[in-house]
Amino acid sequence: MVRAAVLTEVGGALRVTDLELPDPGLSQVRVRIAATGVCHSDLSLARGTLAQPVPAVLGHEVAGTITAIGASVDTVSVGDRVVLCWAPPCGECWFCTADEPWLCEHAADAASEPYAKALGIDVYPGLSTGGFAEETVVSARAVIAVPDAVPLEHAALVGCAVMTGVGAVLKTARVQPGQSVLVVGLGGVGLSVVQGARLADAGQIIVVDRSAEKFALAESMGATDVLEAGGELARQVRRLTGNRGADHAFDCVGSAGTIRTAWSATRRGGHTTVVGIGGKDQQVSFSALELFYFARTLSGCVYGSTNPLVDIPLLLDHAANGRLDLGALITDRIGLDGIDDAFARMERGQGARSLVVP
């Protein structure tokens, strides 16, 4: 038995209880969890914005140590320090063979199958991972080695926020040196976009948030200009960019209003990337004339358009060599019983990443 925070019903509170984990199957591994980041996607699953069978153990931004392996596993060993990938590509579906593994048809298959028991009934792993627990069992394809130079608490964030944010800059938008970047929303993903823009050697990094408390943190990561949400943001961004607008804008919130703001603040011919996950009720409108006249590109972004098996090791190398500051993203350390409070802080727009240390 291990302890876990279980979501028993969509919209309800998490319940910390005993979880009965099975031994790993032939191609699975068991991981003792060192830390799990509380991601906005977890909040979306808990509130029903994203579908997830319940009861479930959420948490997908995870790092830990392998404690057991299945009989057919030969890629990792007991004792290995690993970060978990919540969307491991199968390598065989159409999207994987088309070199778009972030859209893999089978990456989320495990999320729809029970993996443990709690309270006498089957429990599902949130986003295939089940990280809000002391231990979990996942596919061996979903674990990637962490270098000794990177603390496991820091490595956990690479599993989602950092991969998504940095990938959005380097892979989805392909920001070039000297270009201007606008980042709307400074949660864990938005701050990772800021660091990605710095890695891309962007010439100007403008950040927007409703909480001015985050501005100093964003500036320490590379932001050059800060703007409070509200008012004529598109006009303010144009004033900062030679009256053109940003070359690249990243919406890291996912609401209709912030997507529209990011789009309006993008220059003619520029690129707007939607990184935040919004609900089905969030409808964004564009006129036919503006689509023609502004010639902007609007892109969605799933998992930073990355191949996690290749790109997670690259990000860990950046962290090991000081090019990424993962520790600065952590604003709260909590136990399993503190996750609901972390969700509440997230809904209020407070802090960057809460880290569950079970």
Residue pairs with C-beta under 8 A, 6 or more apart in sequence:
1 18
1 19
1 20
2 18
2 19
2 21
2 133
2 134
2 135
3 16
3 17
3 18
3 19
3 133
3 134
3 336
3 358
4 16
4 17
4 18
4 19
4 57
4 116
4 118
4 123
4 130
4 132
4 133
4 134
4 336
5 14
5 15
5 16
5 57
5 58
5 59
5 132
5 133
5 336
5 337
5 339
6 14
6 15
6 16
6 17
6 19
6 55
6 56
6 57
6 118
6 119
6 123
7 14
7 45
7 46
7 52
7 54
7 55
7 56
7 57
7 58
7 126
8 15
8 54
8 55
8 119
9 54
9 55
10 46
10 47
10 48
10 52
10 54
11 46
11 47
11 48
13 340
14 46
14 58
14 132
14 339
14 340
16 336
16 337
17 118
17 119
18 118
19 57
19 116
19 117
19 118
19 123
19 133
20 116
20 117
20 118
21 30
21 115
21 116
21 135
21 136
21 137
22 115
22 116
22 137
23 30
23 68
23 137
24 30
24 68
24 69
24 70
24 73
24 137
25 70
25 137
26 70
26 71
26 72
26 73
27 70
27 72
27 73
27 139
27 140
27 141
28 69
28 70
28 73
28 137
28 138
28 139
28 140
29 66
29 68
29 69
29 70
29 73
29 76
29 137
29 138
29 139
29 140
29 143
30 66
30 67
30 68
30 69
30 135
30 136
30 137
31 62
31 64
31 65
31 66
31 67
31 82
31 84
31 135
31 136
31 137
31 138
31 143
32 64
32 65
32 66
32 67
32 134
32 135
33 62
33 63
33 64
33 131
33 133
33 134
33 135
33 136
33 358
34 63
34 64
34 65
34 152
34 153
34 156
34 357
35 62
35 63
35 64
35 152
35 153
35 156
35 355
35 356
35 357
36 59
36 60
36 61
36 62
36 131
36 132
36 156
36 355
36 356
36 358
37 61
37 62
37 156
37 157
37 159
37 160
37 161
37 188
37 353
37 354
37 355
37 356
38 59
38 61
38 334
38 339
38 342
38 343
38 346
38 353
38 354
38 355
38 356
39 60
39 61
39 160
39 161
39 188
40 187
40 188
40 189
40 276
40 277
40 346
41 50
41 60
41 127
41 160
41 277
42 58
42 59
42 60
42 126
42 132
42 339
42 343
43 49
43 343
43 346
43 347
44 50
44 277
45 52
45 56
45 58
45 126
45 127
46 58
46 343
49 277
49 278
49 279
50 277
52 58
52 111
52 124
52 126
52 127
53 111
53 112
53 124
54 124
55 118
55 119
55 121
55 122
55 123
55 124
56 123
56 124
56 125
56 126
56 130
57 116
57 118
57 123
57 124
57 125
57 126
57 130
57 131
57 132
57 133
57 136
58 126
58 127
58 130
58 131
58 132
58 339
59 126
59 129
59 130
59 131
59 132
59 133
59 356
60 84
60 86
60 126
60 127
60 128
60 129
60 131
60 159
60 160
61 86
61 131
61 156
61 157
61 159
61 160
61 161
62 83
62 84
62 129
62 131
62 136
62 156
62 159
63 81
63 82
63 83
63 84
63 146
63 152
63 153
63 155
63 156
63 158
63 159
64 81
64 82
64 84
64 135
64 136
64 152
65 79
65 80
65 81
65 82
65 152
66 76
66 77
66 78
66 79
66 80
66 82
66 143
67 78
67 135
68 78
69 76
69 77
69 78
69 140
70 140
73 140
75 140
76 82
76 140
76 143
76 145
80 143
80 145
81 145
81 146
81 148
81 152
81 155
82 143
82 144
82 145
82 146
83 143
83 144
83 146
83 155
83 156
83 158
83 159
83 312
83 316
84 129
84 131
84 136
84 138
84 142
84 143
84 144
84 159
85 141
85 142
85 143
85 144
85 159
85 308
85 309
85 312
86 127
86 128
86 129
86 142
86 159
86 160
87 102
87 104
87 107
87 108
87 127
87 128
87 303
87 308
88 104
88 107
88 128
88 139
88 141
88 142
88 308
88 309
89 96
89 101
89 102
89 104
89 107
89 307
89 308
89 309
90 96
90 104
90 105
90 106
90 107
90 141
91 101
92 106
93 104
93 105
93 106
94 105
95 101
95 103
95 104
95 105
96 104
100 305
101 107
101 306
101 307
101 308
101 309
102 302
102 303
102 304
102 305
102 306
102 307
102 308
103 302
107 128
108 127
108 128
109 128
110 125
110 128
110 138
110 139
111 124
111 125
111 126
111 127
111 128
112 124
113 124
114 122
114 123
114 124
115 123
115 124
115 125
115 130
115 136
115 137
116 122
116 123
116 125
116 130
116 137
117 123
123 130
125 136
125 138
126 132
128 138
128 139
128 142
129 136
129 138
129 142
130 136
130 137
130 138
131 356
132 336
132 339
132 356
132 358
133 336
133 358
134 336
134 358
144 308
144 309
144 312
144 313
144 316
145 313
146 152
146 155
146 316
147 316
147 317
147 320
149 319
149 320
150 316
150 319
150 320
150 326
151 327
153 327
153 330
153 355
153 357
154 319
154 326
154 327
154 330
155 316
155 319
155 326
156 355
157 188
157 192
157 326
157 329
157 330
157 353
157 355
158 312
158 315
158 316
158 319
158 326
159 312
160 303
161 187
161 188
161 189
161 192
161 329
161 353
162 188
162 192
162 195
162 315
162 324
162 326
162 329
163 303
163 304
163 306
163 308
163 311
163 312
163 315
164 189
164 192
164 275
164 301
164 303
164 304
165 188
165 189
165 190
165 191
165 192
165 193
165 194
165 195
165 196
165 252
165 275
165 304
166 192
166 193
166 195
166 196
166 199
166 304
166 315
166 324
167 196
167 301
167 303
167 304
167 305
167 306
167 311
168 193
168 196
168 250
168 273
168 275
168 301
168 304
168 305
169 175
169 181
169 193
169 196
169 197
169 199
169 200
169 202
169 248
169 250
170 196
170 199
170 200
170 304
171 304
171 305
171 306
171 311
172 273
172 299
172 301
172 304
172 305
173 248
173 250
173 271
173 273
173 299
175 181
175 196
175 197
175 200
175 202
175 247
175 248
176 200
177 200
177 201
177 202
177 203
178 201
178 202
178 203
179 200
179 202
179 203
179 247
179 248
180 202
180 203
180 204
180 205
180 206
180 241
180 246
180 247
180 248
181 193
181 197
181 200
181 202
181 204
181 205
181 206
181 246
181 247
181 248
181 249
181 250
182 206
182 207
182 208
182 237
182 246
182 248
182 249
182 250
182 262
182 265
182 266
183 190
183 193
183 194
183 197
183 205
183 206
183 207
183 208
183 218
183 223
183 249
183 250
183 252
184 190
184 208
184 209
184 229
184 249
184 250
184 251
184 252
184 253
184 258
184 261
184 262
185 208
185 209
185 251
185 252
185 253
185 258
185 276
186 194
186 207
186 208
186 209
186 211
186 214
186 215
186 217
186 218
186 252
186 352
187 252
187 346
187 352
187 353
188 329
188 352
188 353
189 252
189 275
189 276
190 207
190 209
190 250
190 252
190 275
191 214
191 217
191 218
191 221
191 328
191 329
191 352
192 329
193 250
193 252
193 275
194 205
194 207
194 218
194 221
194 222
194 223
195 221
195 222
195 324
195 325
197 205
197 222
198 205
198 221
198 222
199 318
199 323
199 324
202 222
202 248
204 224
204 225
204 240
204 241
204 246
205 222
205 223
205 224
205 225
206 223
206 224
206 225
206 226
206 227
206 237
206 240
206 241
206 246
207 215
207 218
207 223
207 225
207 226
207 227
208 226
208 227
208 228
208 229
208 233
208 261
209 215
209 218
209 228
209 229
209 349
210 228
210 229
210 230
210 349
211 349
211 350
212 226
212 228
213 350
214 352
215 223
215 226
217 328
217 352
218 226
219 226
220 325
220 328
221 325
221 328
225 240
227 233
227 236
227 237
233 261
233 265
234 245
234 261
234 264
234 265
237 245
237 246
237 265
238 244
238 245
238 265
241 267
244 267
244 268
245 264
245 265
245 266
245 267
245 268
245 270
246 265
246 266
246 267
246 270
247 266
247 267
247 270
247 271
248 266
248 270
248 271
248 272
248 273
249 262
249 263
249 265
249 266
249 270
249 271
249 272
249 273
250 262
250 272
250 273
250 275
251 258
251 259
251 261
251 262
251 272
251 273
251 274
251 275
251 276
252 275
252 276
253 259
253 276
253 278
254 274
254 275
254 276
254 277
254 278
254 279
254 282
255 276
255 278
255 282
256 278
256 282
256 283
256 284
258 276
259 272
259 274
259 278
259 282
259 284
260 284
260 285
262 272
262 274
263 272
263 284
263 286
263 296
263 298
266 272
266 294
266 296
267 296
268 293
268 294
268 295
268 296
269 294
269 295
269 296
270 296
270 297
271 296
271 297
271 299
272 296
272 297
272 298
272 299
273 299
273 300
273 301
274 298
274 299
274 300
274 301
275 301
304 311
306 312
315 324
318 324
319 326
328 352
329 352
329 353
330 352
330 353
330 354
330 355
331 351
331 352
331 353
331 354
332 338
332 342
332 345
332 351
332 353
332 354
332 355
333 354
333 355
333 357
334 341
334 342
334 354
334 355
334 356
334 357
335 356
335 357
335 358
336 356
336 358
338 354
338 356
339 354
339 356
342 354
342 356
345 351
345 354
346 354
